[in-house]
């Protein structure tokens, strides 16, 4: 078996940061007060209702202080009620503000790497002029030497070198970037550790990938996701329904009091039945889903934050959210499932061709090929053949490899045309010129492919000379990582330009569910659209320009930071570690976001059940004695019941902020199991916790003689 597995690490998680920070908390607290402005607060309809209620209660306090409220509630009760209503709004604002401040802190850290870096720009005549990153424009070519900072985003077009990307990724291990492949992309602010390269700039100063990262992290362009908008509409509808239910209680109670006074022949107003405006506001606030309304924005912001801490840049909150719903994953084979640096291990001639002739032809076809595979062919041939024998003569023209032709080669001055490439591509090339494919070639290809290696056919003019055998190396632990995705319920598909036999062998050892062989950019795109037409949400990973169409079409396009600029622009996520198996973290973060939102929504709605049993019997049991049987909490008094419920309603928000920021732990279980667990833990918990909390608050207030 030719597939080998290495044990080198394929990426490390970003350093963990503490959940709370005193400096961030103070900044968020100040922002919480600023967010009380109605033009800001109305964006959260649920909390806007609470703020209006707090303002109306404040008006009742003024009336009571001026002696204009008659026999209404005591001033102390109104003040306590209003304080806790305002705290409810502030706690909700704090949750959102703190999540945003964490993002701004990360942006500030990244902004420190965004400086005017010295640059050596190449002129058209080949000379070099000194400038800075500020003066660079897309298309400029710059020379970067060992020890220098790369002045801007771009692609290496000449040379290869080690690059320190720790300023961006947080990883201390250097990475190799080289021209002529899919690992040519570099990011401004990273440092060259060795050699010399020429970089073609792809973005001007202020328009770089890092600048876009900073804007995204700061939340300047954060848009609410469709799921978040839908949930906001549901919460608004809930609030409207309860508003319609609660508002008529005041005139009903007022008319009942007047009727009772007239019936008994009494003059003056009767004592309130517990349905004064402040109390009804408290009832409304406790019954609408304030908990999830307060934490909804923070959950979405924290999802993007968690993605960033995993060294993944999500270009929108929608991308993170969609990641939780994907059901099909497309893996590119080379560089994703395998290490990507296939090496020439054998040369198998056919039709009486000598191995020496095959070796020289293969090396000639690869002489200008800068890919690792092409260079490995030249290296293997040089072990037995003098370098003069494989030097391209003057006037020779190199034919570059393309994803469409899937072959490369050289046209020599004497008219010879030497080609190497995928077996079917070379076969089509020979047939197009009226040549025959040797009968011995097909079983040889099948034998090599069945062993898990990649066969490349070499042709000289109208003759197929034989096969170059390239060995693939599976990425470390890739089988376990793919098995983890399958455990999450995801279907895994490998995409490769290799023939079916090679693809089948690699797919079997990697453990994917299916594969697409002999794939071109067009077939990738067609396959992806077909899957989407069947209602599937697709995640696609890639790093090359030929992956860009599929990355743009996919619901989740995860581009490698080391890849080409076209791939990074096409995807809606970028992995700074350039670890394609990072999709597991992407999916986990997406599912965690959806689970957190679902869990806290369930908890919030379940909360209302307990608060209903706390307030309603206490308010109306005196007027409607049959409600007394519902008074299972036996709170001290109506005043105590209302205050206890409002205080609990306010305090539960900051207590749940860590859950919103950190997220509910995701376990790769089936949907039915997760639903049952969610209902059991957060549904039942959402009913039980308020009963306990409200009762304890009531007991504390009674013990401290704060209520009558």
C-alpha positions in Angstrom: 0.0 0.0 0.0 1.5 3.3 -1.1 -0.4 5.6 1.2 1.6 6.7 4.2 0.5 8.6 7.3 2.6 11.1 9.2 2.2 12.2 12.8 3.1 15.8 12.4 0.5 18.2 13.9 -1.9 19.8 11.5 -2.8 22.9 13.5 -3.2 24.1 17.0 -6.1 26.0 18.6 -5.7 29.7 19.3 -4.7 30.6 22.8 -7.7 30.8 25.2 -8.7 34.2 26.6 -10.4 34.8 29.9 -14.2 35.2 29.6 -14.4 38.4 31.6 -12.0 41.3 31.9 -12.3 44.2 34.3 -11.4 46.8 31.6 -13.8 45.4 29.1 -16.5 45.2 31.7 -16.2 48.9 32.6 -16.2 49.9 28.9 -19.3 47.8 28.4 -21.0 49.3 31.4 -20.6 52.8 30.0 -21.9 51.6 26.7 -24.9 50.1 28.4 -26.0 53.5 29.6 -25.4 55.0 26.1 -27.6 52.3 24.6 -30.6 53.5 26.7 -31.1 56.1 24.0 -34.5 55.3 22.4 -33.0 55.5 18.8 -30.6 52.7 19.8 -32.8 50.7 22.2 -35.7 50.3 19.7 -33.5 47.9 17.7 -34.3 45.4 20.4 -38.1 45.5 20.5 -38.5 43.4 23.7 -36.2 45.5 25.8 -37.6 48.7 24.2 -41.0 47.6 25.7 -39.3 47.2 29.1 -37.6 50.7 28.8 -41.0 52.3 28.0 -42.5 50.5 31.0 -39.6 51.8 33.2 -40.3 55.3 31.9 -44.0 55.1 32.7 -43.2 53.7 36.2 -40.9 56.7 36.7 -43.9 58.9 35.8 -46.0 57.1 38.5 -43.2 57.8 41.0 -43.4 61.5 40.3 -47.2 61.5 40.7 -46.9 59.6 43.9 -44.2 62.0 45.2 -46.5 65.0 44.4 -49.4 63.4 46.1 -51.4 63.0 42.8 -51.9 59.3 42.8 -54.6 59.0 45.5 -54.6 55.6 47.2 -52.2 54.0 44.8 -49.1 51.9 45.7 -46.6 53.1 48.2 -43.8 55.3 47.0 -41.1 52.8 48.2 -42.7 50.0 46.3 -42.8 52.1 43.1 -39.2 53.2 43.4 -38.0 49.6 44.0 -40.0 48.4 41.0 -38.7 51.1 38.7 -35.0 50.5 39.8 -35.3 46.8 38.9 -37.0 47.6 35.6 -34.1 49.9 34.6 -31.6 47.4 35.8 -33.3 44.8 33.5 -32.7 47.1 30.5 -29.1 47.8 31.6 -28.3 44.2 32.1 -29.6 43.4 28.6 -27.5 46.2 27.2 -24.5 45.1 29.1 -24.7 41.6 27.5 -24.6 43.0 24.0 -22.1 45.7 24.8 -19.7 43.3 26.5 -19.8 40.9 23.6 -19.0 43.9 21.3 -16.2 45.1 23.5 -14.5 41.7 23.3 -14.6 42.1 19.5 -13.2 45.6 19.7 -10.4 44.4 21.9 -9.5 41.7 19.4 -9.6 44.4 16.6 -7.3 46.6 18.6 -4.8 43.8 19.0 -4.9 43.2 15.2 -4.7 46.9 14.4 -1.3 47.0 16.1 0.0 44.9 13.3 -1.3 47.3 10.7 1.5 49.7 10.3 3.3 51.5 7.4 5.8 48.8 6.6 8.9 49.6 4.5 8.7 48.0 1.0 11.0 47.5 -2.0 8.9 47.9 -5.1 10.1 46.5 -8.5 10.1 49.0 -11.4 9.3 47.9 -14.9 13.0 48.0 -15.8 13.9 45.6 -12.9 15.3 48.2 -10.6 14.0 48.6 -7.0 12.6 51.7 -5.3 12.1 52.2 -1.6 8.5 52.9 -0.5 6.1 51.9 2.3 2.9 49.7 2.4 0.9 53.0 2.3 2.0 53.7 -1.2 1.4 50.2 -2.6 -1.4 49.6 -5.0 -2.9 46.3 -6.4 -0.6 44.9 -9.1 2.7 46.3 -7.6 5.5 43.8 -7.2 7.7 44.0 -4.2 10.9 42.2 -3.2 11.0 40.8 0.4 14.2 39.4 1.9 14.7 37.2 5.0 13.9 39.1 8.2 11.6 41.6 6.5 7.9 42.1 7.0 5.7 41.4 4.0 4.2 44.9 3.3 0.8 43.8 2.0 -1.6 41.0 1.0 -0.6 39.3 -2.2 0.8 36.2 -3.8 4.3 35.0 -4.2 5.1 35.0 -7.9 8.8 34.1 -7.6 10.7 32.1 -5.0 9.8 30.1 -1.9 10.5 30.9 1.7 9.5 30.2 5.4 7.0 32.7 6.7 6.2 33.6 10.4 2.5 34.1 10.5 2.2 34.4 14.3 1.1 38.0 14.1 -2.0 36.9 12.4 -2.6 33.3 13.6 -0.9 33.2 17.0 1.0 30.2 15.9 4.8 30.1 16.4 5.6 27.4 13.8 6.8 28.8 10.5 5.0 27.8 7.2 6.3 27.4 3.7 4.9 29.6 1.0 6.0 29.2 -2.7 5.2 30.4 -6.2 3.4 28.3 -8.7 1.0 26.5 -6.4 -2.0 26.9 -4.2 0.2 27.8 -1.2 1.3 31.1 -2.6 -0.9 33.5 -0.7 0.7 35.8 2.0 -0.7 38.3 4.4 0.6 41.8 5.1 2.2 42.1 8.5 3.7 38.6 8.5 7.5 38.1 8.5 9.8 36.3 6.0 12.2 34.0 7.9 14.3 32.8 5.0 15.3 33.3 1.4 14.0 36.0 -1.0 10.6 36.2 -2.7 8.8 38.5 -5.1 5.2 39.3 -4.0 2.5 40.7 -6.2 0.3 43.0 -4.1 -3.4 42.2 -4.3 -4.9 45.0 -2.1 -3.9 48.6 -1.3 -3.3 50.0 2.2 -6.6 50.2 4.1 -8.2 47.6 1.8 -6.2 44.5 2.9 -7.5 41.3 4.4 -6.4 42.5 7.8 -8.4 45.7 7.4 -11.5 43.8 6.6 -10.9 41.5 9.5 -10.7 44.5 11.9 -14.0 45.9 10.5 -15.7 42.6 10.9 -14.5 41.9 14.4 -15.4 45.4 15.5 -19.0 44.7 14.4 -19.1 47.7 12.1 -20.6 45.7 9.3 -22.3 43.0 11.4 -25.7 42.2 10.0 -28.3 40.2 11.9 -28.8 36.7 10.5 -32.1 35.5 9.0 -32.5 33.2 11.9 -31.9 36.0 14.4 -34.3 38.3 12.5 -37.0 35.6 12.5 -36.6 35.0 16.2 -36.7 38.7 16.9 -40.1 38.8 15.0 -41.4 35.9 17.1 -40.3 37.6 20.3 -41.9 40.9 19.2 -45.1 39.0 18.4 -45.0 37.4 21.9 -44.6 40.9 23.4 -47.4 42.3 21.4 -49.7 39.4 22.4 -49.0 40.0 26.1 -49.4 43.7 25.7 -52.9 43.2 24.2 -53.7 40.9 27.1 -52.4 43.1 29.9 -53.4 46.6 28.8 -57.2 46.0 29.0 -56.8 44.9 32.7 -56.4 48.5 33.9 -59.7 49.9 32.6 -61.4 46.6 33.6 -60.1 47.0 37.1 -60.9 50.7 37.3 -64.5 50.1 36.2 -64.8 47.2 38.7 -63.7 49.5 41.5 -66.2 52.2 40.5 -69.0 49.7 40.3 -68.1 48.2 43.7 -68.0 51.7 45.2 -71.4 52.6 43.8 -72.9 49.3 44.8 -71.7 49.7 48.4 -72.7 53.4 48.5 -69.2 54.5 49.3 -67.6 57.8 48.4 -64.0 58.1 47.2 -61.8 55.5 45.6 -61.4 51.9 46.9 -58.0 50.5 47.6 -56.4 49.2 44.4 -57.1 45.7 43.2 -53.4 45.3 42.3 -54.0 46.4 38.7 -52.4 49.9 38.9 -50.3 50.9 35.9 -46.8 50.1 37.5 -48.0 46.7 38.6 -49.4 45.9 35.2 -46.1 47.0 33.6 -44.3 44.6 36.0 -46.7 41.8 34.9 -46.0 42.6 31.3 -42.2 42.7 31.7 -42.2 39.3 33.6 -44.4 37.6 31.0 -42.7 38.7 27.8 -39.5 36.7 26.8 -37.1 39.3 28.2 -34.3 36.7 28.9 -33.7 35.7 25.3 -34.6 39.2 24.1 -31.7 40.5 26.3 -29.2 37.9 25.2 -30.1 37.4 21.5 -27.6 39.9 20.0 -24.8 38.8 22.4 -25.2 35.1 21.3 -24.7 36.1 17.6 -21.7 38.3 18.3 -20.2 35.7 20.6 -20.5 33.1 17.8 -18.3 35.2 15.5 -15.9 35.8 18.4 -15.6 32.0 19.1 -14.8 31.5 15.4 -12.1 34.1 15.5 -10.6 32.5 18.6 -10.3 29.3 16.5 -8.4 31.4 14.0 -11.3 31.5 11.6 -12.5 34.7 10.1 -16.2 34.6 9.3 -17.2 37.3 6.9 -20.7 37.5 8.4 -22.8 36.1 11.3 -24.9 34.3 8.7 -21.9 32.2 7.7 -21.3 31.0 11.3 -25.0 30.3 11.7 -25.3 28.4 8.4 -22.3 26.3 9.5 -24.5 24.7 12.1 -27.0 23.5 9.5 -24.7 22.1 6.8 -25.3 18.4 6.0 -22.7 17.8 3.2 -19.0 18.5 3.2 -16.9 18.6 0.1 -13.1 17.9 0.6 -10.5 18.7 -2.0 -8.2 15.7 -1.9 -4.8 17.3 -2.5 -3.8 19.5 0.5 -6.9 18.5 2.4 -7.1 14.8 2.8 -3.5 14.3 1.7 -0.5 16.5 2.5 -0.5 17.7 -1.1 3.2 17.1 -1.8 3.1 14.0 -3.8 6.5 12.7 -4.8 7.6 10.6 -7.8 8.5 7.1 -6.6 8.7 5.1 -9.8 8.8 5.2 -13.6 7.0 2.4 -15.5 7.6 2.3 -19.3 5.4 0.6 -21.9 5.6 -0.6 -25.5 9.4 -1.3 -25.5 10.3 2.2 -24.2 13.4 2.2 -22.0 13.2 3.6 -18.5 15.9 6.1 -19.3 13.9 7.5 -22.2 10.8 7.7 -20.0 12.7 9.4 -17.2 14.3 12.0 -19.5 11.0 12.8 -21.2 9.2 13.1 -17.8 11.9 15.5 -16.6 11.8 17.6 -19.7 8.0 18.0 -19.3 8.6 19.0 -15.7 11.6 21.3 -16.2 9.7 24.5 -15.8 7.0 23.0 -13.6 7.2 24.7 -10.2 4.6 22.5 -8.5 6.0 20.1 -5.8 5.0 17.1 -7.9 6.8 18.5 -11.0 9.9 19.3 -8.9 9.9 15.8 -7.4 10.0 14.3 -10.9 13.1 16.3 -11.8 14.7 15.4 -8.4 14.0 11.7 -8.9 15.5 11.8 -12.5 18.6 13.7 -11.4 19.5 10.9 -9.1 20.4 8.8 -12.2 20.7 11.1 -15.1 23.1 14.0 -15.7 21.5 17.4 -15.5 22.6 18.3 -19.0 20.4 15.5 -20.4 17.2 17.2 -19.0 18.0 20.8 -19.6 15.5 22.5 -21.9 17.2 23.7 -25.1 17.1 27.3 -26.2 13.8 28.2 -27.9 11.8 25.5 -26.0 8.3 26.6 -24.9 6.9 25.3 -21.7 3.1 24.4 -21.6 1.8 25.2 -18.1 -0.6 22.9 -16.3 -4.3 24.1 -16.2 -7.3 22.7 -14.4 -9.0 22.4 -17.7 -6.4 20.5 -19.7 -5.0 18.6 -16.6 -1.6 18.2 -18.3 1.6 20.2 -18.8 4.7 19.8 -21.0 7.2 21.3 -23.3 7.5 22.1 -27.0 11.1 21.6 -28.2 12.7 23.5 -31.2 13.0 20.2 -33.2 9.2 19.8 -33.2 8.9 17.3 -30.4 6.0 17.9 -28.0 6.4 16.2 -24.7 3.4 16.0 -22.4 2.7 14.6 -18.9 -0.7 14.6 -17.1 -3.8 12.7 -16.0 -4.2 9.4 -17.9 -7.6 10.3 -19.4 -6.3 13.8 -20.4 -3.2 12.3 -22.2 -5.4 9.6 -23.8 -7.8 12.3 -25.2 -4.7 14.3 -26.4 -3.3 11.3 -28.3 -6.6 10.3 -29.8 -7.2 13.9 -31.0 -4.0 13.6 -33.0 -5.0 10.2 -34.5 -2.6 8.2 -32.3 -3.4 5.0 -30.5 -3.1 4.4 -26.7 -1.0 1.3 -26.0 -3.1 -1.6 -24.7 -0.6 -2.3 -21.9 -1.2 1.2 -20.5 -4.7 0.7 -19.1 -3.9 -2.3 -16.8 -0.7 -0.5 -15.6 -2.8 2.6 -14.7 -5.3 0.5 -12.9 -2.6 -1.4 -10.9 -1.0 1.9 -9.8 -4.3 3.5 -9.0 -5.5 0.4 -7.1 -2.4 0.7 -4.9 -3.5 4.2 -3.9 -0.9 6.0 -5.9 -1.4 8.7 -8.6 -0.4 7.7 -12.2 0.8 10.4 -14.6 1.1 9.4 -18.3 4.1 10.8 -20.3 3.7 11.2 -24.1 6.3 12.2 -26.7 4.6 13.4 -29.9 2.3 10.5 -30.8 3.7 7.9 -28.4 2.7 7.1 -24.8 6.0 6.3 -23.2 4.8 5.1 -19.8 3.7 6.2 -16.3 5.2 8.3 -13.5 4.0 7.0 -10.1 3.3 9.7 -7.5 2.7 8.6 -4.0 0.1 10.4 -1.8 0.5 10.9 1.9 -2.6 11.1 4.1 -2.8 13.9 6.5 -2.2 12.9 10.1 -5.4 11.8 11.9 -7.5 12.7 8.9 -9.5 9.5 9.2 -10.4 10.3 12.8 -11.4 13.8 11.9 -13.6 12.7 9.0 -15.2 10.1 11.3 -15.9 12.9 13.8 -17.8 14.8 11.0 -19.8 11.7 10.2 -20.6 11.4 13.9 -22.1 14.9 13.6 -24.4 13.6 10.9 -22.6 15.1 8.0 -22.1 13.4 4.6 -18.4 13.7 3.5 -17.4 13.7 -0.2 -13.9 13.9 -1.6 -13.2 15.8 -4.8 -10.1 15.1 -6.9 -8.8 15.4 -10.4 -7.3 11.9 -10.1 -8.8 8.9 -11.9 -11.6 6.8 -10.2 -9.4 4.0 -9.0 -7.0 6.3 -7.2 -9.8 8.3 -5.9 -11.6 5.2 -4.6 -8.5 4.0 -2.8 -7.8 7.3 -1.1 -11.5 7.7 -0.2 -11.6 4.2 1.3 -8.6 4.8 3.5 -9.7 8.3 4.5 -13.2 7.1 5.4 -15.3 9.5 3.3 -18.8 8.6 2.2 -18.4 9.3 -1.5 -16.0 10.8 -4.0 -16.0 12.8 -7.3 -13.1 11.8 -9.5 -11.5 13.5 -12.6 -13.0 16.8 -11.4 -12.5 20.1 -13.2 -13.7 23.5 -11.8 -16.8 23.1 -14.0 -17.7 19.6 -12.7 -17.1 20.7 -9.1 -19.6 23.6 -9.6 -22.1 21.4 -11.4 -21.9 18.7 -8.7 -22.3 21.3 -6.0 -25.3 22.9 -7.6 -26.9 19.5 -8.0 -26.5 18.7 -4.3 -28.0 22.2 -3.4 -31.0 21.6 -5.8 -31.8 18.5 -3.6 -32.1 20.8 -0.6 -28.7 20.1 0.9 -26.6 22.8 2.6 -23.0 22.4 1.4 -19.6 23.2 3.0 -16.6 23.4 0.6 -13.0 23.9 1.4 -10.3 25.0 -1.1 -7.2 27.1 -1.5 -6.7 27.4 -5.3 -8.0 29.8 -7.9 -9.7 26.7 -9.5 -11.7 26.3 -6.3 -13.0 29.8 -6.3 -16.3 29.2 -8.3 -17.2 26.3 -6.0 -16.3 28.3 -2.8 -18.5 31.2 -4.0 -21.4 28.8 -4.7 -21.2 26.8 -1.5 -23.3 27.7 1.5 -20.1 27.6 3.5 -16.9 28.4 1.6 -13.9 27.9 3.8 -10.8 29.3 2.1 -7.2 28.7 3.3 -5.3 31.8 4.3 -2.3 30.3 2.5 -4.3 30.0 -0.7 -4.7 32.3 -3.6 -6.4 35.7 -3.3 -9.2 34.5 -5.6 -10.0 31.7 -3.1 -10.0 34.0 -0.1 -12.3 36.5 -1.9 -14.7 33.8 -3.0 -15.2 32.1 0.4 -17.3 33.4 3.3 -14.8 32.1 5.8 -11.0 32.1 5.9 -8.9 29.8 8.1 -5.9 31.6 9.3 -4.2 28.3 10.2 -4.7 26.9 6.6 -5.9 23.6 8.1 -8.7 22.3 5.9 -9.9 19.9 8.7 -10.7 23.0 10.7 -14.2 22.5 9.2 -14.9 20.4 12.3 -14.4 23.5 14.5 -16.5 25.6 12.0 -19.4 23.2 12.2 -19.1 22.8 15.9 -19.2 26.6 16.4 -22.2 26.9 14.1 -24.1 24.1 15.9 -23.1 25.6 19.3 -24.5 29.0 18.2 -27.8 27.5 17.2 -28.0 25.3 20.3 -27.2 28.2 22.6 -29.9 30.3 21.0 -32.4 27.4 21.2 -31.4 26.6 24.8 -31.8 30.2 26.0 -35.0 30.6 24.1 -36.4 27.5 25.7 -35.3 28.7 29.1 -36.8 32.1 28.6 -40.2 30.9 27.6 -40.2 28.3 30.4 -39.4 31.1 32.8 -42.7 32.7 32.0 -44.6 29.6 33.4 -43.0 30.1 36.9 -43.5 33.9 36.8 -47.1 33.4 35.8 -47.7 31.2 38.9 -45.9 33.8 41.0 -47.7 37.0 40.0 -51.2 36.2 38.7 -52.5 34.4 41.8 -51.0 37.0 44.1 -52.6 39.8 42.0 -56.1 38.5 41.5 -56.7 35.9 44.3 -58.4 38.6 46.4 -60.9 39.4 43.7 -61.2 35.9 42.2 -60.9 33.5 45.1 -60.8 30.4 42.9 -57.3 31.5 41.8 -56.1 30.8 45.3 -55.6 27.1 44.3 -53.0 28.3 41.8 -51.0 30.1 44.5 -48.5 27.2 44.9 -45.6 29.4 45.7 -47.3 31.0 48.8 -45.4 34.3 48.5 -45.7 36.8 51.3 -48.0 39.3 49.6 -48.9 40.7 46.2 -46.3 43.4 46.5 -43.6 40.8 47.5 -44.7 38.6 44.6 -44.4 41.3 42.0 -41.0 42.6 43.3 -39.6 39.1 43.6 -40.6 38.2 40.0 -39.2 41.5 38.7 -35.9 41.1 40.6 -35.5 37.5 39.4 -36.3 38.6 35.9 -33.5 41.2 36.0 -30.9 39.1 37.8 -31.2 36.0 35.5 -29.9 38.1 32.6 -26.3 38.7 33.9 -26.2 35.2 35.3 -26.7 33.8 31.8 -24.3 36.2 30.1 -21.4 33.6 30.5 -23.6 31.0 28.8 -24.3 33.4 25.9 -20.6 34.2 25.4 -19.2 30.8 26.0 -22.0 28.9 24.3 -23.8 25.7 25.2 -21.4 22.7 24.9 -22.0 20.8 21.7 -22.0 17.1 21.7 -22.1 15.1 18.4 -25.5 13.4 19.0 -28.5 12.9 16.9 -31.1 15.6 16.4 -33.8 13.7 18.4 -31.4 13.2 21.3 -30.3 16.8 21.3 -33.9 18.0 21.3 -34.8 15.8 24.2 -31.8 16.9 26.1 -32.5 20.6 25.3 -36.1 20.3 26.6 -35.0 18.4 29.7 -32.2 20.6 30.8 -33.3 24.1 29.6 -37.0 23.6 29.5 -37.5 21.9 32.8 -34.7 23.9 34.3 -36.3 27.1 33.0 -39.5 26.2 35.0 -37.8 25.0 38.2 -35.1 27.7 38.6 -37.6 30.7 38.7 -39.7 28.9 41.3 -36.7 28.5 43.6 -35.2 31.9 42.8 -38.5 33.9 43.3 -39.3 32.1 46.5 -35.8 32.8 47.9 -36.0 36.5 46.9 -39.4 36.7 48.6 -38.0 35.1 51.8 -35.0 37.5 51.9 -37.2 40.6 51.4 -39.6 39.4 54.2 -36.7 38.7 56.5 -35.2 42.1 55.9 -38.7 43.7 56.3 -38.4 45.3 52.8 -42.0 44.4 52.0 -45.3 44.4 53.8 
